[in-house]
Amino acid sequence: MTEKYEYRVTGMTCGHCEASVRSEVSQLTGVTGVDVSAKTGTLVVESEAPLADADVLAAVDEAGYAAVRA
């Protein structure tokens, strides 16, 4: 079963920002999909296994942005 997690990301302004976040979050174990929008500031992560919020937030931080669980 696919799990879905939603986050609000601050600081993204363009497609490059989206790509940076997508790249980092996609590397997390179990992640099957990443939908990120600079326009709305949203990040939706789909995973085949439970994800720890701390892991997702750390990946977003690694990309250079801040996020909170929506």
RAJONOR-V605247 format. One record per helix or strand of 2 or more residues. SS is the DSSP state (a for helix, b for strand). FROM is the first residue (numbers start at 1). TO is the last residue. If there is no record, write none. Layout:
BEGIN
ss->SS from->FROM to->TO
ss->SS from->FROM to->TO
END
This chain:
BEGIN
ss->b from->3 to->10
ss->a from->15 to->26
ss->b from->31 to->37
ss->b from->42 to->47
ss->a from->53 to->62
ss->b from->66 to->69
END
